[in-house]
Amino acid sequence: MCVYAMTSYKLHYACVSCRVSFKRHPPEPDTRHSCPNCSAPLLCAGHDFAAPPRRDTRAWSVVAALLAEGLRYEGRTTCGCSREPKPRPRSRAELRADRTAAERAGVPLAELLGR
């Protein structure tokens, strides 16, 4: 059954500088959601994003690095038919290890984590 195709679910959007996240419907074309605190554009984090606590600056730095690479926290395919777990690093050490593996393999970090 196509879970994401039947209903329009809200996506998670995050402001890394303020360390906050919101659930919003996708914006209209040529518009972006902005942070209510700092008015910076919010980054789309996907359907399955779980924001770390605001005081955890190390975890937010990992989130910032992943979102800067263009990765999103998605556990399902686009239509939602099948579950494809895509683990994301949760600590700086895991991110450092993944970056080292990507450099050794000669592929971008986003491609390595997307596999």
C-alpha distances in whole Angstrom, upper triangle without the diagonal:
4,6,9,9,9,12,15,15,19,20,23,26,29,33,34,38,37,35,32,29,27,24,24,22,22,26,27,28,31,31,30,30,33,34,36,39,40,38,37,34,31,29,25,24,20,17,18,22,24,28,31,34,36,39,37,39,38,34,34,36,33,31,33,33,30,29,32,31,28,25,23,21,17,15,12,12,12,9,8,6,9,12,15,18,20,23,26,29,31,34,37,38,34,34,38,37,34,36,39,36,35,39,40,37,38,34,33,32,29,28,29,27,24,24
4,6,5,6,9,11,12,16,17,20,23,26,30,31,35,35,32,30,26,24,21,21,18,19,22,23,24,28,27,27,27,30,31,33,36,37,35,34,30,27,25,22,21,17,15,16,20,23,26,29,32,34,37,35,36,36,32,32,34,31,28,30,31,27,26,29,28,25,22,20,19,15,14,10,10,9,5,5,5,8,11,14,17,19,22,24,28,29,33,35,36,33,32,36,35,32,34,37,35,33,37,38,35,36,32,31,30,26,26,27,25,22,22
4,6,6,7,9,9,13,14,17,20,23,27,29,32,32,29,27,23,21,18,18,16,17,20,22,23,27,26,25,25,28,29,30,33,34,33,31,28,25,23,20,19,15,12,13,17,19,23,26,29,31,34,32,34,33,30,29,31,29,26,28,29,25,24,28,27,24,21,18,17,13,12,9,10,9,7,5,6,9,11,14,16,18,21,22,26,27,30,33,34,31,31,34,34,31,33,36,34,33,36,38,35,36,32,31,29,26,26,27,24,21,22
4,6,6,7,7,10,11,14,17,21,24,26,30,29,27,24,21,19,15,15,13,13,17,18,20,23,22,21,21,24,25,27,30,31,29,28,25,22,20,16,16,12,10,12,15,18,21,24,27,29,32,31,32,32,28,27,29,27,24,26,27,23,22,25,24,21,19,16,15,12,11,9,9,7,5,5,8,11,12,14,16,17,20,21,25,26,29,32,33,30,29,33,33,30,31,35,33,31,35,36,34,34,30,29,27,23,24,25,23,20,21
4,6,7,9,12,14,17,20,23,27,29,32,32,30,27,24,21,18,17,14,14,17,18,19,23,23,22,22,26,28,29,32,33,31,30,26,24,22,19,19,15,13,16,19,22,25,28,31,32,36,34,35,35,31,30,32,30,27,29,29,26,24,27,26,23,21,18,18,15,15,12,10,8,5,7,9,12,14,16,19,20,23,24,28,29,33,35,36,33,32,36,36,32,34,37,35,33,37,38,36,36,32,30,29,25,26,27,25,22,23
4,7,9,13,15,18,21,25,28,31,34,33,31,28,25,22,18,17,15,15,19,19,21,25,24,24,24,27,29,30,33,34,32,32,28,26,24,21,21,17,15,17,20,23,26,29,32,33,37,36,37,37,33,32,34,32,29,31,32,29,27,30,29,26,24,21,20,17,17,14,14,12,9,9,11,14,16,19,21,23,26,27,30,31,35,37,39,36,35,38,38,35,37,40,38,37,40,42,39,39,36,34,32,29,29,31,28,25,27
4,6,10,12,16,18,22,25,28,31,30,28,25,22,19,15,14,11,13,16,17,19,23,22,21,21,24,25,27,30,31,29,29,25,23,22,19,19,15,13,16,18,21,23,27,29,30,34,33,34,35,31,30,32,31,27,29,30,27,25,28,28,25,23,20,19,16,17,14,15,12,10,11,13,16,17,20,21,23,25,26,29,30,33,36,38,35,34,37,38,35,36,40,38,36,40,42,39,39,36,33,32,28,29,31,28,25,27
4,7,9,13,15,19,22,25,28,27,26,23,19,16,12,11,8,9,12,14,16,19,18,18,17,20,22,23,26,28,25,25,22,19,19,15,16,13,11,14,17,19,21,25,27,28,32,31,32,32,29,27,30,28,25,26,28,25,22,25,26,22,21,18,17,15,16,14,14,12,11,12,15,17,18,20,21,22,24,25,28,28,32,34,36,33,32,36,36,33,34,38,37,35,38,40,38,38,34,31,30,26,28,29,26,24,26
4,6,10,13,16,20,22,25,24,22,19,16,13,9,9,7,9,12,15,17,20,18,17,16,19,20,21,24,25,24,23,20,17,17,13,13,10,8,11,13,15,18,21,23,24,28,28,28,29,26,24,27,25,22,23,25,22,20,23,24,20,19,15,14,13,14,13,14,12,11,11,15,16,16,18,19,20,22,22,25,25,28,30,33,30,29,33,33,31,32,35,34,33,36,38,36,36,33,30,28,25,26,28,24,22,25
4,7,9,13,16,19,22,21,19,16,12,9,6,5,4,7,10,13,16,18,16,14,13,15,16,18,20,22,20,20,17,14,14,11,11,9,7,10,11,14,15,19,21,21,25,25,25,26,23,21,24,23,19,21,23,20,18,21,22,19,17,14,13,13,15,14,15,14,14,14,17,19,18,19,20,20,21,21,24,23,26,28,31,29,27,31,32,29,31,34,34,32,35,37,36,35,32,29,27,24,26,27,24,22,25
4,6,10,13,16,19,18,17,14,10,8,5,6,6,7,10,13,15,17,15,13,11,14,15,17,19,20,19,17,15,11,10,7,7,5,5,8,9,11,13,16,19,19,23,22,23,23,20,18,21,19,16,17,19,16,14,17,18,15,14,10,10,10,13,13,14,12,14,14,17,18,17,18,17,17,18,18,20,20,23,25,28,25,24,28,29,26,27,31,30,28,31,34,32,32,28,25,23,20,22,24,20,19,22
4,7,10,12,16,15,13,10,7,6,4,6,9,9,12,16,17,19,16,13,11,13,12,15,16,18,17,16,13,9,9,6,5,5,6,8,6,9,9,13,15,16,19,19,19,20,17,15,17,16,13,14,16,14,12,15,17,14,13,10,9,10,13,14,16,15,17,16,20,20,18,18,17,17,17,16,18,17,20,22,25,23,21,25,26,24,25,29,28,27,30,32,31,31,28,24,22,19,22,23,20,19,22
4,7,10,13,12,11,9,5,5,6,7,9,9,11,15,16,17,14,10,8,9,9,12,13,14,13,12,9,6,5,4,5,7,9,11,9,11,10,13,15,15,18,18,18,19,16,13,16,16,12,12,15,13,10,13,15,13,13,10,11,13,16,17,19,17,20,19,23,23,21,21,20,18,19,17,19,18,20,22,25,23,21,24,26,24,24,28,28,27,29,32,31,31,27,24,21,19,22,23,20,20,23
4,6,9,9,7,6,4,6,9,10,13,13,14,18,19,19,16,12,10,10,8,11,12,12,12,10,9,5,5,6,6,10,12,12,9,10,8,11,12,12,15,15,14,15,13,10,12,13,9,9,13,12,9,12,14,13,13,11,11,14,17,20,21,20,23,22,26,25,23,23,21,19,19,16,17,16,18,19,22,21,19,22,24,23,23,26,27,26,28,31,30,30,27,23,21,19,22,23,20,20,24
4,6,6,6,5,6,9,12,13,16,16,16,19,20,19,16,12,10,9,6,10,9,9,9,7,7,5,6,9,10,13,16,16,13,13,10,12,13,11,14,14,13,15,13,10,12,13,10,9,13,13,10,12,15,14,15,14,15,18,21,23,24,23,26,26,29,29,27,26,24,22,21,18,19,17,19,19,23,22,20,23,25,24,23,27,28,26,28,31,31,30,28,24,22,20,24,25,22,22,26
4,6,5,7,8,12,15,16,19,19,19,22,23,22,19,16,14,12,10,13,11,11,12,10,10,8,8,11,11,14,17,17,13,13,10,11,12,10,12,12,10,12,11,7,8,10,8,6,10,11,9,10,14,14,14,14,15,18,21,24,25,25,28,27,30,30,27,26,24,21,20,17,16,15,16,16,19,19,17,19,22,21,20,24,25,24,25,29,29,28,26,22,19,19,22,23,20,21,25
4,6,8,11,14,17,18,21,21,21,24,25,23,20,17,15,12,10,12,10,8,11,9,11,10,11,14,14,18,21,20,17,17,13,13,13,10,12,13,10,13,13,9,10,13,11,9,12,14,12,13,16,17,18,17,18,22,25,28,29,28,31,31,34,34,31,30,28,25,24,20,19,18,18,17,21,22,19,21,24,24,23,26,28,26,27,31,31,30,28,25,22,22,25,26,23,25,28
4,6,9,12,15,17,20,21,21,24,25,24,21,17,14,12,8,10,7,7,10,9,11,10,12,15,15,18,20,20,16,16,12,12,12,8,11,12,10,14,13,10,12,14,13,11,15,16,15,15,19,19,19,19,19,22,25,28,29,29,31,31,34,34,31,30,28,26,25,21,21,19,19,19,23,23,21,24,27,26,25,29,30,29,31,34,34,34,31,28,25,24,28,28,25,27,30
4,7,11,14,16,20,20,21,24,26,25,22,18,15,13,10,12,10,11,13,12,13,11,11,14,13,16,18,17,13,12,8,8,8,6,8,9,8,11,10,7,10,12,10,10,13,14,13,15,18,18,17,16,16,20,22,25,27,27,29,28,32,31,28,27,25,23,21,18,18,15,16,17,20,20,19,21,24,23,23,26,28,27,29,32,32,32,29,26,23,22,26,26,23,24,27
4,7,11,13,17,18,18,22,24,23,20,16,13,12,9,10,9,11,12,12,12,10,11,12,12,14,16,15,12,11,8,9,9,7,10,11,12,14,12,10,13,14,11,12,15,16,14,16,19,18,18,16,16,19,21,23,26,25,27,26,30,29,27,26,24,23,21,19,19,17,18,19,23,22,21,24,26,25,25,29,30,29,31,34,34,34,31,27,24,23,27,27,24,25,28
4,7,10,13,14,16,19,21,21,18,15,12,11,9,11,11,13,13,13,12,8,9,10,9,11,12,12,9,9,7,9,10,10,13,14,14,16,14,11,14,15,11,12,16,15,13,16,18,17,16,13,13,16,18,20,22,21,24,23,26,26,24,23,22,20,20,17,18,17,19,20,24,23,21,24,26,25,25,29,30,28,31,34,33,33,30,26,24,22,25,26,22,23,26
4,6,10,12,13,17,19,20,17,13,10,10,9,10,12,14,14,13,12,9,10,10,10,11,11,12,10,11,9,13,13,13,17,17,18,20,17,15,18,18,15,15,19,17,15,18,20,18,17,14,14,16,18,20,22,20,22,21,25,25,24,24,22,21,21,20,21,20,22,24,27,26,24,28,29,28,28,32,32,31,33,36,35,35,32,28,26,24,27,27,24,24,27
4,7,9,12,15,18,19,16,13,11,12,12,13,15,17,16,16,14,11,11,10,10,10,9,11,10,11,11,15,16,16,20,20,21,22,19,17,20,20,16,17,20,19,16,19,21,18,17,14,13,14,16,17,19,18,19,18,22,23,21,22,21,21,21,20,22,21,24,26,29,27,25,29,31,28,29,33,33,31,34,37,36,35,32,29,26,24,26,27,24,23,26
4,6,8,12,15,16,13,11,8,11,12,13,16,17,16,15,13,10,11,10,11,11,10,13,13,14,14,18,19,19,23,23,24,25,22,20,22,22,18,19,22,20,17,20,21,19,18,15,15,16,18,18,19,17,18,18,22,23,22,23,23,22,23,22,24,24,26,28,31,29,28,31,33,30,31,35,34,33,35,38,37,36,33,29,27,24,27,29,25,24,27
4,6,9,12,14,12,11,10,13,14,16,19,20,18,18,15,12,13,11,12,11,11,14,14,17,17,21,23,23,27,27,27,28,25,23,25,25,21,21,24,21,18,21,22,19,19,16,16,16,18,18,18,15,16,17,20,22,22,23,23,23,24,23,26,26,29,30,33,31,29,33,34,31,32,36,35,33,36,39,37,37,33,30,28,25,27,29,26,24,27
4,7,9,11,10,9,9,12,14,16,20,20,17,17,13,11,11,9,11,10,11,15,15,18,18,22,24,24,28,27,27,28,25,23,24,24,20,20,22,20,17,19,20,16,17,14,15,15,18,17,17,14,15,17,20,22,22,22,23,22,24,23,25,26,29,30,33,30,28,32,33,30,30,34,34,31,34,37,35,34,30,27,26,23,25,27,24,22,25
4,6,8,6,6,7,10,13,15,19,19,15,15,12,11,12,10,14,13,15,18,18,21,21,24,26,25,29,29,28,29,27,24,26,25,22,21,23,21,18,20,21,18,19,17,18,18,21,21,20,17,19,20,24,25,25,26,26,25,27,25,28,28,31,31,34,33,30,33,35,32,32,36,36,33,35,38,37,35,32,29,27,24,26,29,27,25,28
4,6,6,8,10,13,16,18,21,21,18,17,14,14,15,14,17,17,18,21,21,24,24,28,29,29,32,32,31,33,30,27,29,29,25,24,26,24,21,22,23,20,21,19,21,21,24,23,22,19,20,22,25,27,28,28,29,28,30,28,31,31,34,35,38,36,33,36,38,35,34,38,38,35,37,40,39,37,33,30,30,26,28,31,29,27,30
4,6,8,11,14,18,20,23,22,19,18,14,15,15,14,18,17,19,23,23,26,26,29,31,30,34,33,32,33,31,28,29,29,25,24,26,24,20,21,22,19,20,19,22,22,25,24,22,19,20,23,26,28,28,28,29,28,30,29,31,32,34,35,38,35,33,36,37,34,33,37,37,34,36,39,37,35,32,29,28,25,27,30,28,26,29
4,7,11,13,17,19,22,20,17,16,13,14,15,15,18,19,21,24,24,27,26,29,31,30,33,33,31,33,31,28,28,28,25,23,25,24,20,20,21,18,21,20,23,23,27,26,25,22,23,26,29,31,31,30,31,29,31,29,31,32,34,34,37,36,32,35,37,34,33,37,37,33,35,38,37,35,31,28,28,25,27,30,29,27,30
4,7,9,13,15,18,17,13,13,10,11,13,13,17,17,19,23,22,24,24,27,28,27,30,30,29,30,29,25,26,27,23,22,24,23,19,19,21,18,20,19,22,22,26,26,25,22,24,25,29,30,30,30,30,28,30,28,30,30,32,33,36,34,31,34,36,33,33,36,37,34,35,39,37,35,32,29,28,25,28,30,28,27,31
4,6,10,12,15,14,11,10,6,7,9,10,14,15,17,20,19,21,20,23,25,23,26,26,25,27,25,21,23,23,20,18,20,20,16,16,19,16,18,17,19,20,24,24,23,21,23,24,28,29,28,28,28,26,27,25,27,27,29,29,32,31,28,31,33,30,30,34,34,31,33,36,35,34,30,27,26,23,26,28,26,25,29
4,7,9,12,12,9,9,6,6,8,9,12,14,16,18,17,19,17,20,22,20,24,24,23,25,23,20,21,22,18,17,20,19,15,17,19,17,18,16,18,19,23,23,24,21,23,24,28,29,28,28,27,26,26,24,26,25,27,28,31,30,28,30,33,30,30,34,34,32,34,37,36,35,31,28,26,24,27,29,26,25,29
4,6,9,8,5,5,4,5,9,11,14,16,18,20,18,19,17,20,20,18,22,22,21,23,22,18,20,21,18,16,19,19,16,17,20,18,19,18,20,22,25,26,26,24,27,27,31,32,30,30,29,27,28,25,26,25,27,27,31,30,27,30,33,31,30,34,35,32,34,37,37,35,32,29,27,25,28,30,27,27,31
4,5,6,5,5,6,6,10,12,14,16,18,20,17,18,15,17,17,15,18,19,18,21,20,16,18,20,17,15,19,19,16,17,20,19,20,18,19,22,25,26,27,26,28,28,32,32,31,30,29,27,27,24,25,24,25,25,29,29,26,29,32,30,29,33,34,32,34,37,37,36,33,29,27,25,29,30,27,27,31
4,6,6,8,10,10,13,15,17,19,21,22,19,20,17,19,18,16,19,21,20,23,22,18,21,23,20,18,22,22,19,21,24,22,23,22,22,25,28,29,30,28,30,30,34,35,33,33,32,30,30,27,28,26,27,28,32,31,29,32,35,33,33,36,38,36,37,41,41,39,37,33,31,29,32,34,31,31,35
4,6,8,11,11,14,17,18,21,22,23,20,20,17,18,17,14,16,18,18,21,20,17,19,21,19,17,21,22,19,20,24,23,24,22,23,26,29,31,32,31,33,32,36,36,35,34,32,31,30,27,27,25,26,26,30,30,28,31,34,32,32,35,37,35,37,40,40,39,36,33,30,29,33,34,31,31,35
4,5,9,10,13,16,18,21,23,24,21,21,18,19,19,15,18,19,18,21,20,17,18,21,18,16,20,21,18,18,22,22,23,22,23,26,29,31,32,31,33,33,37,37,35,35,33,31,30,27,27,26,26,26,30,30,27,29,33,31,30,34,36,34,35,38,39,37,35,31,29,28,31,33,30,31,34
4,6,9,12,15,17,20,22,24,21,22,19,21,21,18,21,22,20,23,22,19,20,22,19,17,20,21,18,18,22,21,22,21,23,26,29,30,31,29,32,32,36,36,35,34,33,31,30,27,28,27,28,28,31,31,28,31,34,32,31,35,36,34,35,39,39,37,34,31,29,27,31,32,30,30,34
4,6,9,13,15,18,21,22,19,20,18,20,20,17,20,21,19,21,20,16,17,19,17,14,17,18,15,15,18,17,19,19,21,23,27,28,29,27,30,30,34,34,33,31,30,28,28,25,25,24,25,25,28,28,25,27,30,29,28,31,33,30,31,35,35,33,31,27,25,24,27,29,27,27,31
4,7,10,12,15,18,20,17,19,17,19,20,18,21,21,20,21,20,17,17,19,16,13,16,16,13,13,16,15,16,16,18,20,24,25,25,24,26,27,31,31,30,29,28,25,26,23,24,23,25,25,28,27,24,27,30,27,26,30,31,29,30,34,33,32,29,25,23,21,25,27,25,24,28
4,6,9,12,14,16,14,15,14,16,17,16,19,19,18,19,18,14,16,16,13,12,15,14,11,12,15,13,14,13,15,17,21,22,23,21,24,24,28,28,26,25,24,22,22,20,21,21,22,23,26,25,22,25,28,25,25,29,29,27,29,32,32,31,27,24,22,20,23,25,22,22,26
4,6,9,12,14,12,14,13,15,17,16,19,19,17,18,16,13,14,14,11,9,12,11,7,9,11,9,10,9,12,14,18,19,20,18,21,22,25,25,23,22,21,19,19,17,18,18,20,20,23,22,19,22,24,22,22,25,26,24,26,29,28,27,24,20,18,16,19,21,18,18,22
4,6,9,11,9,12,12,15,18,18,21,20,19,20,17,14,16,15,11,11,13,11,8,11,12,9,9,7,9,11,15,16,16,15,18,18,21,21,20,19,18,16,17,15,17,18,20,21,24,22,20,23,25,22,22,26,26,24,26,29,28,27,24,20,18,15,18,20,17,16,20
4,7,8,6,9,9,13,16,16,19,18,17,17,14,12,14,13,9,10,12,9,7,10,11,9,8,5,6,8,12,14,15,14,17,16,20,20,18,17,15,13,14,12,14,14,17,18,21,19,17,21,22,19,20,24,24,22,24,27,26,26,22,19,17,14,17,18,15,14,18
4,6,6,10,11,15,18,19,22,20,20,20,17,16,17,15,12,14,15,12,10,13,14,11,9,5,5,6,9,10,11,11,13,13,16,16,14,14,13,12,13,12,15,16,19,21,23,21,19,23,23,21,22,25,25,23,26,28,27,27,23,20,18,15,17,18,15,14,17
4,6,9,12,15,18,20,23,21,22,22,19,18,20,18,15,17,18,15,13,17,17,14,12,8,6,6,8,9,11,10,12,11,14,14,13,13,13,12,14,14,17,17,21,23,25,22,21,25,25,23,24,28,27,25,29,31,29,29,26,23,21,18,20,20,17,16,18
4,6,10,13,16,18,21,19,20,20,16,16,18,16,13,16,17,14,13,17,17,15,12,8,5,5,6,9,12,12,14,12,15,14,12,12,10,10,11,11,14,14,18,20,22,19,19,23,23,21,23,26,25,24,27,29,28,29,25,23,20,17,19,19,16,15,17
4,6,9,13,14,17,16,17,16,13,12,15,13,10,13,14,12,11,15,15,14,11,8,5,7,9,12,15,15,17,15,19,18,15,15,13,12,11,10,12,12,15,18,20,18,17,21,22,19,21,24,24,23,26,28,27,28,25,22,19,17,19,19,15,15,18
4,6,9,12,15,13,15,15,11,11,14,13,10,13,15,13,13,17,18,17,14,11,8,11,12,15,18,19,20,18,21,20,17,17,14,14,13,11,13,11,14,17,19,17,17,21,22,20,22,25,25,25,28,30,29,30,27,24,21,19,22,21,17,18,21
4,7,8,11,10,11,12,9,8,12,11,9,11,14,13,12,16,17,17,15,12,10,13,15,18,21,21,23,22,25,24,21,20,18,16,15,13,13,11,13,16,19,17,17,20,22,21,22,25,26,25,28,30,30,30,27,24,21,20,23,22,19,20,23
4,6,8,7,9,9,6,7,10,10,9,12,14,14,14,17,18,19,17,15,13,16,17,21,24,24,27,25,28,26,23,22,19,18,15,13,13,9,11,13,16,16,16,19,20,20,21,24,25,25,27,30,30,30,28,25,22,21,24,23,20,21,24
4,6,5,8,10,8,8,12,13,12,14,17,17,17,19,22,22,20,18,17,20,21,24,27,28,30,28,31,29,26,26,23,21,19,17,16,13,13,16,19,19,18,21,23,23,24,27,28,28,30,33,33,34,31,28,25,24,27,27,23,25,28
4,6,7,10,9,8,11,13,12,13,16,17,17,19,21,22,21,19,18,21,23,26,29,29,31,30,33,32,29,28,25,24,22,19,18,15,15,16,20,20,19,22,24,24,25,28,29,29,31,33,34,34,32,29,25,25,28,28,25,26,29
4,6,9,9,9,11,14,14,15,17,19,19,20,23,24,23,22,21,24,26,29,32,32,35,33,36,34,31,30,27,25,23,20,18,15,15,16,19,20,19,21,24,24,25,27,29,29,31,33,34,35,33,30,26,26,30,29,26,28,31
4,6,6,7,9,10,11,12,15,16,17,18,21,22,20,20,18,22,23,27,29,30,33,31,34,32,29,28,24,22,20,17,15,11,11,12,15,16,16,18,20,21,21,24,26,26,28,30,31,31,30,27,23,23,27,26,23,25,27
4,6,5,6,9,10,10,12,14,15,16,18,20,19,19,19,22,24,28,30,30,33,32,35,33,30,28,25,23,20,17,15,12,11,11,14,16,15,16,19,20,20,22,24,24,25,28,29,29,28,25,21,22,25,24,22,24,27
4,5,5,7,9,10,11,13,14,15,17,19,18,18,18,21,23,27,29,30,33,31,34,32,29,27,23,21,18,15,12,9,7,7,10,12,11,13,16,16,16,19,21,21,22,25,26,27,25,22,19,20,23,22,19,22,25
4,5,5,6,9,10,11,12,14,16,17,16,15,14,18,19,23,25,26,29,27,30,28,25,23,20,18,15,12,9,6,6,7,11,11,10,13,15,15,16,19,20,20,22,25,25,26,24,21,18,18,21,20,17,20,22
4,5,5,6,9,10,10,12,14,15,14,14,14,18,20,23,25,26,28,27,30,29,26,24,21,19,16,13,11,9,9,10,14,14,12,15,17,17,17,20,22,21,23,26,26,26,24,21,18,18,21,21,18,20,23
4,5,5,6,9,10,10,13,15,14,15,15,19,21,24,26,27,30,29,32,30,27,25,22,19,17,13,11,10,9,8,12,12,10,12,15,15,14,17,19,19,20,23,24,24,22,19,16,16,20,19,17,19,22
4,5,5,6,9,10,11,13,12,12,13,16,18,22,23,24,27,26,29,27,24,21,19,16,13,9,7,7,6,6,10,9,7,10,12,12,12,15,16,16,18,20,21,21,19,16,13,13,17,16,13,16,19
4,5,5,6,8,10,11,10,10,10,14,16,19,21,21,25,23,26,25,22,20,17,14,13,9,9,8,9,10,13,12,10,13,15,14,14,18,19,18,20,23,23,23,20,17,14,13,17,16,13,15,18
4,6,5,6,9,10,10,11,12,16,19,22,23,23,26,26,29,27,25,23,20,17,16,12,12,11,12,11,15,14,11,14,17,15,14,18,19,18,20,23,23,22,20,16,14,13,17,17,15,17,20
4,6,5,6,9,9,11,13,16,19,22,23,23,26,26,29,27,24,22,20,16,15,11,10,11,11,10,13,12,9,11,14,12,11,14,16,14,16,19,19,19,16,13,10,10,14,14,12,14,18
4,5,5,7,6,8,9,12,15,18,19,19,23,22,25,23,21,18,16,13,12,8,9,10,11,11,14,12,9,12,14,11,11,15,15,14,16,19,19,18,15,12,9,8,12,12,9,11,14
4,5,5,5,7,9,12,16,18,18,18,22,21,24,23,21,19,17,14,14,11,12,13,14,14,17,16,13,15,17,15,14,18,19,17,19,22,21,21,17,14,12,10,13,14,12,13,16
4,5,7,10,13,16,19,21,21,21,24,25,27,26,24,22,20,17,17,14,14,15,16,15,18,17,13,15,17,15,14,17,18,16,17,21,20,19,16,13,11,10,13,15,13,14,18
4,6,9,12,14,17,19,19,19,23,23,26,24,23,20,18,15,15,12,13,15,16,15,17,15,12,14,16,13,11,15,16,13,14,18,17,16,13,9,7,6,10,11,10,11,14
4,7,10,12,16,17,16,16,20,20,23,22,21,18,17,14,15,13,14,16,18,18,20,18,15,17,19,15,15,18,18,15,18,21,19,18,15,11,10,7,10,13,11,11,14
4,7,9,12,14,14,14,18,18,20,19,17,15,14,10,11,9,12,14,16,16,18,16,13,16,17,14,14,18,17,15,17,20,19,18,15,12,10,6,9,11,8,8,12
4,6,9,11,12,12,15,15,18,17,15,13,12,10,11,9,12,13,16,17,20,17,15,18,19,16,17,20,20,18,21,23,22,22,18,15,13,10,12,14,10,10,13
4,7,9,11,12,15,14,17,15,13,11,10,8,9,8,11,12,15,17,19,16,15,19,19,16,18,21,20,19,22,24,23,23,20,18,15,12,14,15,11,10,13
4,6,8,9,11,10,13,12,9,8,8,7,9,10,13,15,18,20,22,19,18,21,21,18,20,23,22,21,24,26,24,24,21,19,16,13,15,15,12,10,13
4,7,9,11,9,11,9,6,6,5,6,9,10,14,15,19,21,23,19,19,22,22,19,21,24,23,22,25,27,25,26,22,21,18,16,16,16,13,11,13
4,6,8,5,7,6,5,5,7,9,12,14,18,19,23,25,26,23,22,26,25,22,24,27,25,24,27,29,26,27,24,22,20,17,17,18,15,13,14
4,6,5,7,6,7,7,10,10,14,16,20,21,25,27,28,24,24,27,26,23,25,27,25,24,27,28,26,26,23,21,20,17,16,18,15,12,13
4,6,8,9,10,10,13,13,17,18,22,23,27,28,30,26,25,29,28,25,26,29,27,25,29,30,28,28,24,22,21,18,18,19,17,14,16
4,6,8,10,12,15,16,19,21,25,26,30,32,33,29,29,32,31,28,30,33,31,29,32,34,31,31,27,26,25,21,21,23,21,17,18
4,6,7,9,12,14,17,19,23,24,28,30,31,28,27,31,30,27,29,32,30,28,32,33,31,31,28,26,25,21,21,22,20,17,18
4,7,10,13,15,18,21,25,26,30,32,33,29,29,32,31,28,31,33,31,29,33,34,31,32,29,28,26,23,22,23,21,18,18
4,6,10,12,16,18,22,24,27,30,30,26,26,30,28,25,28,30,28,27,31,31,28,30,26,26,24,21,20,21,19,16,16
4,6,9,12,15,19,20,24,26,27,23,23,27,25,23,25,28,25,25,28,29,27,28,25,24,22,20,19,19,16,14,14
4,6,9,13,16,18,22,24,24,20,20,24,22,19,22,24,22,21,25,25,23,24,21,21,19,16,15,15,13,11,10
4,6,9,13,15,18,20,21,17,17,21,19,17,20,22,20,19,23,24,22,24,21,20,17,15,15,14,11,10,10
4,6,10,12,16,18,18,14,14,17,16,13,16,19,17,16,20,21,19,20,17,16,14,12,12,11,8,7,8
4,7,9,12,14,15,11,11,15,14,11,14,17,15,15,19,20,19,20,18,16,13,12,13,11,8,9,9
4,6,9,11,12,9,9,12,12,10,12,15,14,14,17,19,18,19,17,15,11,11,12,11,7,9,11
4,6,8,8,5,5,9,9,8,10,13,13,13,16,18,18,19,17,15,11,12,14,12,9,12,13
4,7,9,7,7,11,12,11,13,16,16,17,19,21,21,23,21,19,15,15,18,16,12,15,17
4,5,5,6,9,10,11,12,14,16,17,19,20,21,22,21,19,15,16,19,17,14,17,19
4,5,5,6,9,10,10,12,14,15,16,18,20,21,20,18,14,16,19,16,15,18,20
4,5,5,6,9,10,11,12,14,15,17,18,20,19,18,15,17,19,16,15,18,19
4,5,5,6,9,10,11,12,14,15,16,18,17,16,12,14,16,13,11,15,16
4,5,5,6,9,10,10,12,14,15,16,15,13,9,11,14,11,10,14,15
4,5,5,6,9,10,11,12,14,15,15,13,10,13,15,13,12,16,17
4,5,5,6,9,10,11,12,14,14,13,11,14,15,11,11,15,16
4,5,5,6,9,10,10,12,11,10,7,10,11,8,8,12,12
4,5,5,6,9,10,10,10,8,6,10,11,9,10,13,14
4,5,5,6,9,10,10,11,9,13,13,11,12,16,16
4,5,5,6,8,9,10,9,12,11,8,10,13,13
4,5,5,6,5,6,5,9,8,6,9,11,12
4,5,5,6,7,8,12,11,10,12,15,15
4,5,8,10,11,14,13,11,14,16,16
4,6,9,10,13,11,9,12,14,13
4,7,9,12,10,10,13,15,14
4,6,8,7,7,10,11,11
4,5,5,6,9,10,11
4,5,5,6,8,10
4,6,5,6,9
4,6,5,7
4,5,6
4,6
4
